[in-house]
Amino acid sequence: MGTQKTERVELVVLNKPGVLDRVAGHIRREGWNIKRLAVDEEENPGGGVGTSRMKIDIEGTHTKLAQVMDRILNLDCVVNIAMLQNKKRIVRQRPQDTAVQIPVCESAVPVPPKKPLSFRVLAINPGSTSTKFSLYDDEKAVITKTIRHDAALLSRCASILDQKEPRRDCIMESLAEAGVTLSSLDAVAGRGGLLKPIESGTYLINQKMLEDLHSASAAIHASALGAIIAAEIASLLSIPAYVVDPVVVDEMDRNAKLTGMPGIERSSVFHALNQKAIARRLAGELGMPYENARFVVAHLGGGITVGAHRYGRVIDVNDALSGEGPFTPERTGTIPAIPLINMCFSSEYTEAEMIEKVTAKGGMKAYLGTGDLQNVQKMINDGDEFAALVLDSMAYQVSKEIGAMTAVLEGLVDAIVLTGGLAHSTRFTGAIKQRVDKLAPVHVFPGEDEMLALVSGALRVLRGGQALCYR
């Protein structure tokens, strides 16, 4: 047996689905153990596919490090590798003749034929003014496209449910343009809406779910259309349609439910799909089952939710939709109750205006006139001290919420995870890390990969797992 040695390597990689799994798997196959892995997304002002910097501490005896690094450079997702040789930092670039060109388009046509024994899944994720869909062959994306809808067209629809046909038609037209044979699909997965509280998992879309999605309470957000459109397409092809970890996943501990005011109970409404998917991914990278892990996961986006993940269940999480937790780019978060009550009874605002102030016109937007983080960072770079205070205060509040969820987990935390769109900002994540990295190792997964999460949930069933029944 040779002497075990630990080496630090740094990789610049393209932000492609599965890049972490590919790099980590390659290192392990070479006989090295990963002791520590951290990822920070780099600034990407030019758009298109960006890059991230991976710092990896590896330990092993079987293969020379330089040989392992040479072979990793052959991965099409790796841009360069840096390592120490004789106390000097050596950077190796991909050869020019094999260098990857970073694409700026969202989809590639024509779509290749589906390989034998693989599963082809269509995932649908509607947003307020856009509809995103992806086509996957197993875990590989063959199409990913975001359709931006004409705001005037959507405004002519009497309700969100009336937007179903134009959104569905755009998806079908895009698939036809890409040459997709609909009969090649094995399943459709759609983003779920505001259903009644349910356990985490993959649910077969049934008639009861569709009835509930058409209710006034569930149909207030475009996410309800994900399941409705998925069911329509699947019905035409006689294939199953699923939803995976919708926002109403409720696994909260009973101690977390009471508010101190009978008649008002805390609800579990959060970014369940992305939080669960990222938690499972990190658990895999750390070599443990998600069901054995204790994580605090912070989804940082237009809404911010921070969840305490204990042994596969989210036992506590703030309901950002109802105004809990940190303030966000557009939401107020938790507000002192008495001043809020006074404002409600001031006769200056209607009920609808107050709800809008809390959920859509609060937070960073209320202070700075914009909810766009890039605009705020430009203000800071131009010397706006108040903009810096607002951004740092938002990071401060996120850190407080992470601390609270650490207490929920009794201080026993395997990792803290920062994910979502705001995690692209190294200034923002850095301000959070500074306050919480002594509680547990901090891992950053910028952005979200909800399409892969939807597909992965469907694949678990297609490969022999059990779909849950919505009742």
C-alpha positions as CSV (number, residue, x, y, z in Angstrom):
1,M,0.0,0.0,0.0
2,G,1.3,3.4,-0.9
3,T,1.2,6.4,1.4
4,Q,-2.1,8.3,1.3
5,K,-1.8,11.8,0.1
6,T,-4.2,14.7,-0.2
7,E,-4.1,17.0,-3.2
8,R,-6.0,20.2,-4.1
9,V,-7.2,20.7,-7.6
10,E,-9.3,23.5,-9.1
11,L,-11.4,23.1,-12.3
12,V,-13.3,25.6,-14.4
13,V,-16.3,23.8,-15.8
14,L,-19.3,24.6,-18.0
15,N,-22.6,24.9,-16.2
16,K,-24.2,21.9,-17.8
17,P,-26.6,19.4,-16.2
18,G,-24.7,16.6,-14.5
19,V,-21.3,18.2,-14.6
20,L,-20.6,17.6,-10.9
21,D,-21.6,14.0,-11.1
22,R,-19.3,13.5,-14.2
23,V,-16.3,15.1,-12.6
24,A,-16.7,13.5,-9.2
25,G,-17.4,10.1,-10.8
26,H,-14.4,10.3,-12.9
27,I,-12.1,11.1,-10.0
28,R,-13.5,8.2,-7.9
29,R,-13.1,5.7,-10.8
30,E,-9.5,6.7,-10.9
31,G,-9.0,5.5,-7.4
32,W,-9.1,8.8,-5.5
33,N,-11.4,9.7,-2.7
34,I,-13.1,13.2,-2.6
35,K,-12.5,14.7,0.9
36,R,-14.0,18.1,0.1
37,L,-15.7,19.7,-2.8
38,A,-16.9,23.3,-3.2
39,V,-18.4,25.1,-6.2
40,D,-18.8,28.8,-6.9
41,E,-20.4,30.1,-10.1
42,E,-18.5,32.8,-11.8
43,E,-20.0,36.0,-13.1
44,N,-21.6,35.6,-16.5
45,P,-22.4,39.0,-17.9
46,G,-22.4,37.8,-21.5
47,G,-25.3,35.4,-21.1
48,G,-25.4,31.8,-22.5
49,V,-23.9,28.9,-20.7
50,G,-21.6,30.2,-17.9
51,T,-18.8,28.6,-15.9
52,S,-18.2,27.5,-12.3
53,R,-15.0,27.0,-10.3
54,M,-14.7,23.7,-8.5
55,K,-12.2,23.3,-5.6
56,I,-11.6,19.6,-4.8
57,D,-9.5,18.0,-2.1
58,I,-8.8,14.5,-3.1
59,E,-6.9,11.6,-1.5
60,G,-5.5,8.4,-3.0
61,T,-2.5,6.3,-3.9
62,H,-3.4,4.4,-7.1
63,T,-2.8,6.8,-9.9
64,K,-0.6,9.8,-10.5
65,L,-2.5,13.0,-10.1
66,A,-1.2,14.4,-13.4
67,Q,-2.5,11.4,-15.3
68,V,-5.9,11.7,-13.7
69,M,-6.1,15.4,-14.6
70,D,-5.1,14.8,-18.2
71,R,-7.9,12.4,-18.6
72,I,-10.4,14.7,-16.9
73,L,-9.4,17.4,-19.4
74,N,-11.0,15.1,-22.1
75,L,-14.5,15.7,-20.5
76,D,-16.3,18.1,-22.7
77,C,-17.6,20.1,-19.7
78,V,-14.1,20.9,-18.4
79,V,-12.5,24.2,-19.5
80,N,-9.2,24.1,-17.5
81,I,-7.6,22.5,-14.5
82,A,-5.1,23.9,-12.0
83,M,-2.9,21.9,-9.6
84,L,0.3,22.2,-7.6
85,Q,3.5,20.6,-8.9
86,N,6.7,21.2,-7.0
87,K,5.0,23.9,-5.1
88,K,4.1,25.7,-8.3
89,R,0.6,26.3,-9.6
90,I,0.1,24.7,-13.0
91,V,-2.9,25.5,-15.2
92,R,-3.8,23.1,-18.0
93,Q,-6.2,24.2,-20.7
94,R,-8.2,22.0,-23.0
95,P,-6.4,21.7,-26.4
96,Q,-7.7,24.3,-28.9
97,D,-8.8,21.7,-31.4
98,T,-11.1,20.1,-28.8
99,A,-12.1,23.2,-26.9
100,V,-15.8,23.4,-26.2
101,Q,-17.7,26.3,-27.7
102,I,-20.2,27.7,-25.2
103,P,-23.6,27.7,-26.9
104,V,-25.9,30.6,-26.7
105,C,-29.0,29.0,-28.0
106,E,-31.4,27.1,-25.8
107,S,-32.2,24.1,-28.0
108,A,-30.5,21.9,-30.5
109,V,-32.3,20.6,-33.6
110,P,-33.0,18.2,-35.0
111,V,-33.6,15.9,-32.0
112,P,-31.7,12.6,-32.2
113,P,-33.6,9.3,-32.3
114,K,-34.4,7.9,-28.9
115,K,-31.9,5.1,-28.0
116,P,-33.2,1.6,-27.3
117,L,-34.0,0.9,-23.6
118,S,-34.0,4.6,-22.7
119,F,-36.9,6.6,-21.4
120,R,-37.9,9.9,-23.1
121,V,-39.7,12.4,-20.7
122,L,-41.2,15.8,-21.5
123,A,-41.0,18.2,-18.6
124,I,-43.2,21.4,-18.4
125,N,-42.7,24.3,-16.0
126,P,-44.9,27.4,-16.6
127,G,-43.9,30.7,-15.0
128,S,-45.9,33.9,-14.8
129,T,-44.9,35.2,-18.2
130,S,-43.0,32.2,-19.7
131,T,-43.3,28.5,-20.2
132,K,-40.2,26.4,-20.0
133,F,-40.1,22.8,-21.3
134,S,-37.4,20.2,-21.7
135,L,-37.1,16.9,-23.4
136,Y,-34.9,14.3,-21.8
137,D,-33.6,11.0,-22.9
138,D,-32.9,9.4,-19.5
139,E,-30.9,12.1,-17.6
140,K,-29.6,13.8,-20.8
141,A,-31.4,16.9,-22.0
142,V,-32.0,17.0,-25.8
143,I,-34.1,20.1,-25.8
144,T,-34.5,22.9,-23.3
145,K,-36.4,25.9,-24.3
146,T,-38.0,28.9,-22.6
147,I,-41.0,30.5,-24.4
148,R,-41.5,34.1,-23.6
149,H,-45.2,35.0,-23.9
150,D,-46.6,38.3,-25.1
151,A,-47.7,40.1,-21.9
152,A,-50.6,41.7,-23.8
153,L,-51.8,38.2,-25.0
154,L,-51.7,36.9,-21.5
155,S,-53.5,39.9,-20.1
156,R,-56.4,39.2,-22.5
157,C,-57.0,35.9,-20.7
158,A,-59.7,36.2,-18.1
159,S,-57.8,33.9,-15.7
160,I,-54.6,31.8,-15.5
161,L,-56.5,28.7,-16.5
162,D,-57.5,30.5,-19.8
163,Q,-53.8,30.6,-20.7
164,K,-53.7,26.9,-21.0
165,E,-54.3,26.6,-24.8
166,P,-51.8,29.2,-26.0
167,R,-49.1,27.8,-23.7
168,R,-49.8,24.2,-24.7
169,D,-49.9,25.1,-28.4
170,C,-46.5,26.8,-28.2
171,I,-45.0,23.7,-26.7
172,M,-46.5,21.4,-29.4
173,E,-45.3,23.8,-32.1
174,S,-41.8,23.9,-30.7
175,L,-41.6,20.1,-30.5
176,A,-42.9,19.8,-34.1
177,E,-40.2,22.3,-35.3
178,A,-37.6,20.2,-33.6
179,G,-38.8,17.1,-35.4
180,V,-39.9,15.3,-32.2
181,T,-42.1,12.2,-32.8
182,L,-44.7,12.4,-30.0
183,S,-45.0,8.6,-30.0
184,S,-41.4,8.5,-28.7
185,L,-42.5,10.0,-25.4
186,D,-42.8,7.6,-22.4
187,A,-44.1,10.1,-19.9
188,V,-44.8,13.8,-19.2
189,A,-43.9,15.6,-16.0
190,G,-45.5,18.9,-15.0
191,R,-44.9,21.4,-12.3
192,G,-47.7,21.1,-9.7
193,G,-49.8,24.0,-8.4
194,L,-51.1,25.0,-5.0
195,L,-52.8,21.7,-4.1
196,K,-53.7,20.6,-0.6
197,P,-50.7,19.6,1.6
198,I,-49.1,16.2,0.5
199,E,-46.1,14.1,1.2
200,S,-43.0,14.4,-0.9
201,G,-42.7,12.2,-4.0
202,T,-43.8,11.5,-7.6
203,Y,-47.6,11.6,-8.1
204,L,-49.6,10.2,-11.0
205,I,-51.9,13.0,-12.2
206,N,-55.4,11.8,-11.7
207,Q,-58.9,13.2,-12.0
208,K,-59.0,14.3,-8.4
209,M,-55.8,16.3,-8.8
210,L,-57.1,18.0,-12.0
211,E,-60.3,19.0,-10.2
212,D,-58.3,20.5,-7.3
213,L,-56.0,22.3,-9.7
214,H,-59.0,24.0,-11.3
215,S,-60.1,25.4,-8.0
216,A,-59.8,29.1,-7.2
217,S,-57.1,28.6,-4.6
218,A,-54.9,26.3,-6.7
219,A,-55.2,28.2,-9.9
220,I,-53.8,31.5,-8.7
221,H,-50.3,30.6,-9.9
222,A,-49.2,29.5,-13.4
223,S,-47.6,26.4,-11.9
224,A,-51.0,24.8,-11.9
225,L,-50.9,24.8,-15.7
226,G,-47.8,22.5,-15.7
227,A,-49.8,19.5,-14.5
228,I,-52.9,20.4,-16.5
229,I,-51.0,20.7,-19.8
230,A,-48.9,17.6,-19.0
231,A,-52.1,15.6,-18.4
232,E,-53.6,16.7,-21.7
233,I,-50.6,15.8,-23.7
234,A,-50.2,12.5,-22.0
235,S,-53.8,11.6,-22.5
236,L,-53.5,12.1,-26.3
237,L,-50.6,9.6,-26.3
238,S,-52.0,7.1,-23.6
239,I,-48.9,7.6,-21.4
240,P,-48.6,8.6,-17.7
241,A,-48.3,12.2,-16.5
242,Y,-46.7,13.1,-13.2
243,V,-46.0,15.9,-10.8
244,V,-43.0,15.8,-8.6
245,D,-42.5,17.5,-5.2
246,P,-45.0,20.4,-5.7
247,V,-44.7,23.5,-3.6
248,V,-47.3,22.2,-1.1
249,V,-45.1,19.3,0.1
250,D,-45.8,19.2,3.9
251,E,-43.5,17.2,6.2
252,M,-43.4,19.7,9.0
253,D,-43.0,18.6,12.6
254,R,-46.1,19.3,14.7
255,N,-44.1,21.7,16.9
256,A,-43.5,23.9,13.8
257,K,-47.2,24.3,13.1
258,L,-48.4,26.4,16.0
259,T,-48.2,30.2,15.7
260,G,-49.5,31.4,19.1
261,M,-52.8,32.5,17.6
262,P,-55.5,29.8,17.4
263,G,-57.1,29.7,14.0
264,I,-53.8,30.6,12.2
265,E,-51.4,27.7,11.6
266,R,-48.1,27.8,9.8
267,S,-48.1,26.2,6.3
268,S,-45.5,24.4,4.3
269,V,-45.3,26.2,0.9
270,F,-41.8,26.3,-0.4
271,H,-39.5,25.5,-3.3
272,A,-39.8,21.8,-2.6
273,L,-38.8,20.6,-6.1
274,N,-35.5,22.4,-6.2
275,Q,-34.7,22.0,-2.4
276,K,-35.3,18.2,-2.5
277,A,-33.4,17.7,-5.8
278,I,-30.3,19.7,-4.6
279,A,-30.4,17.9,-1.3
280,R,-30.4,14.5,-3.0
281,R,-27.6,15.6,-5.3
282,L,-25.4,16.9,-2.4
283,A,-26.1,13.7,-0.4
284,G,-24.9,11.7,-3.4
285,E,-21.7,13.7,-3.7
286,L,-21.0,13.3,0.0
287,G,-21.5,9.6,-0.3
288,M,-24.6,9.3,2.0
289,P,-28.3,8.5,1.4
290,Y,-30.5,11.6,1.5
291,E,-32.5,9.7,4.1
292,N,-29.5,9.8,6.4
293,A,-28.6,13.4,5.9
294,R,-29.3,16.6,8.0
295,F,-29.1,19.7,5.8
296,V,-30.2,23.3,5.9
297,V,-31.1,24.3,2.3
298,A,-31.7,27.9,1.4
299,H,-33.4,28.5,-2.0
300,L,-32.5,32.1,-2.9
301,G,-34.7,33.6,-5.6
302,G,-37.6,36.0,-6.1
303,G,-38.9,34.1,-3.0
304,I,-36.5,32.8,-0.4
305,T,-37.3,29.6,1.6
306,V,-35.0,28.0,4.1
307,G,-35.7,24.4,5.0
308,A,-34.5,22.0,7.7
309,H,-34.0,18.6,6.0
310,R,-33.8,15.7,8.5
311,Y,-33.5,12.2,7.2
312,G,-35.3,12.8,4.0
313,R,-38.1,15.1,5.3
314,V,-38.3,18.9,5.5
315,I,-39.4,19.2,9.1
316,D,-39.6,23.0,9.1
317,V,-39.5,25.8,6.5
318,N,-40.6,29.4,6.1
319,D,-43.7,30.1,4.0
320,A,-42.4,32.9,1.8
321,L,-45.7,33.1,-0.1
322,S,-47.5,34.1,3.1
323,G,-44.9,36.5,4.2
324,E,-42.6,34.5,6.5
325,G,-38.8,34.6,6.6
326,P,-36.2,37.0,5.1
327,F,-37.2,39.8,2.9
328,T,-36.5,39.0,-0.8
329,P,-36.1,40.9,-4.1
330,E,-39.9,41.3,-4.2
331,R,-41.3,40.2,-0.8
332,T,-41.3,41.8,2.6
333,G,-40.8,38.6,4.6
334,T,-41.7,38.7,8.3
335,I,-43.0,42.1,9.4
336,P,-43.7,43.4,13.0
337,A,-47.4,42.6,13.4
338,I,-48.7,45.8,15.1
339,P,-47.4,48.3,12.4
340,L,-48.7,46.0,9.7
341,I,-52.2,45.9,11.4
342,N,-52.2,49.7,11.6
343,M,-51.4,50.0,7.9
344,C,-54.2,47.6,7.0
345,F,-56.7,49.7,9.0
346,S,-55.4,53.1,7.8
347,S,-57.9,53.2,4.9
348,E,-55.0,54.1,2.6
349,Y,-54.9,50.6,1.0
350,T,-57.3,48.0,-0.1
351,E,-56.9,44.3,0.8
352,A,-55.6,43.5,-2.6
353,E,-53.1,46.4,-2.5
354,M,-51.8,45.2,0.9
355,I,-51.3,41.6,-0.4
356,E,-49.4,43.0,-3.4
357,K,-47.2,45.2,-1.1
358,V,-46.3,42.1,0.9
359,T,-45.8,39.5,-2.0
360,A,-44.8,41.5,-5.1
361,K,-43.8,45.1,-4.3
362,G,-41.8,44.6,-1.1
363,G,-38.2,43.8,-0.2
364,M,-35.5,45.0,-2.4
365,K,-37.9,46.4,-5.0
366,A,-39.6,48.6,-2.3
367,Y,-36.3,50.0,-1.1
368,L,-34.4,50.4,-4.4
369,G,-37.1,50.4,-7.1
370,T,-35.8,47.1,-8.7
371,G,-35.9,43.4,-7.8
372,D,-33.1,42.6,-10.3
373,L,-29.9,41.6,-8.5
374,Q,-27.7,42.6,-11.4
375,N,-29.2,46.2,-11.3
376,V,-28.6,46.4,-7.6
377,Q,-25.0,45.2,-7.9
378,K,-24.4,47.9,-10.6
379,M,-25.8,50.5,-8.1
380,I,-23.4,49.2,-5.5
381,N,-20.4,49.3,-8.0
382,D,-21.4,52.9,-8.7
383,G,-21.0,53.8,-5.1
384,D,-24.6,53.5,-3.8
385,E,-24.1,52.8,-0.1
386,F,-27.8,52.3,0.6
387,A,-28.1,49.6,-2.1
388,A,-25.1,47.9,-0.4
389,L,-27.0,48.1,2.9
390,V,-30.1,46.6,1.5
391,L,-28.3,43.6,-0.2
392,D,-26.2,43.0,2.9
393,S,-29.3,43.2,5.1
394,M,-31.1,40.6,3.0
395,A,-28.0,38.3,3.4
396,Y,-28.1,39.0,7.1
397,Q,-31.8,37.9,7.3
398,V,-31.1,34.7,5.3
399,S,-28.3,33.9,7.7
400,K,-30.6,34.4,10.7
401,E,-33.1,32.0,9.1
402,I,-30.3,29.4,8.5
403,G,-29.3,29.8,12.2
404,A,-33.0,29.1,13.2
405,M,-33.1,26.0,11.1
406,T,-29.8,24.8,12.6
407,A,-31.5,25.0,16.0
408,V,-34.4,23.0,14.6
409,L,-31.9,20.3,13.7
410,E,-30.4,20.5,17.3
411,G,-27.1,21.9,15.9
412,L,-26.4,18.6,14.1
413,V,-26.0,19.7,10.5
414,D,-24.0,17.9,7.8
415,A,-24.1,20.8,5.4
416,I,-25.7,24.1,4.6
417,V,-26.8,24.5,0.9
418,L,-27.3,27.8,-1.0
419,T,-29.1,27.5,-4.3
420,G,-31.4,29.5,-6.6
421,G,-30.9,32.5,-8.8
422,L,-29.4,34.8,-6.2
423,A,-26.7,32.2,-5.5
424,H,-25.0,33.4,-8.7
425,S,-23.9,36.4,-6.8
426,T,-20.6,35.7,-5.0
427,R,-21.1,38.9,-3.0
428,F,-24.4,37.7,-1.7
429,T,-23.4,34.1,-0.9
430,G,-20.1,35.4,0.5
431,A,-22.0,37.6,3.0
432,I,-24.1,34.5,4.1
433,K,-21.0,32.2,4.3
434,Q,-19.2,34.7,6.5
435,R,-22.0,34.3,9.2
436,V,-22.8,30.6,8.9
437,D,-19.8,28.6,7.7
438,K,-18.8,27.9,11.3
439,L,-22.1,26.0,11.8
440,A,-21.5,23.5,9.0
441,P,-19.7,23.3,5.6
442,V,-21.4,25.6,3.0
443,H,-22.1,24.3,-0.5
444,V,-23.3,26.6,-3.3
445,F,-25.4,25.3,-6.2
446,P,-26.2,28.5,-8.2
447,G,-29.5,28.6,-10.2
448,E,-32.0,25.7,-10.2
449,D,-32.4,22.6,-12.2
450,E,-36.1,22.0,-11.8
451,M,-36.5,20.4,-15.2
452,L,-34.0,17.6,-14.4
453,A,-35.7,17.3,-11.0
454,L,-39.1,16.8,-12.6
455,V,-37.6,14.2,-15.1
456,S,-35.7,12.4,-12.3
457,G,-38.9,12.0,-10.3
458,A,-40.6,10.5,-13.4
459,L,-37.7,8.2,-14.1
460,R,-37.7,6.8,-10.6
461,V,-41.3,5.5,-11.4
462,L,-40.6,4.4,-15.0
463,R,-37.6,2.4,-13.7
464,G,-39.8,0.4,-11.3
465,G,-40.5,2.8,-8.4
466,Q,-44.0,3.5,-7.1
467,A,-46.0,6.5,-8.0
468,L,-48.1,8.0,-5.2
469,C,-51.8,8.4,-5.5
470,Y,-53.3,11.9,-4.9
471,R,-56.5,11.7,-2.9
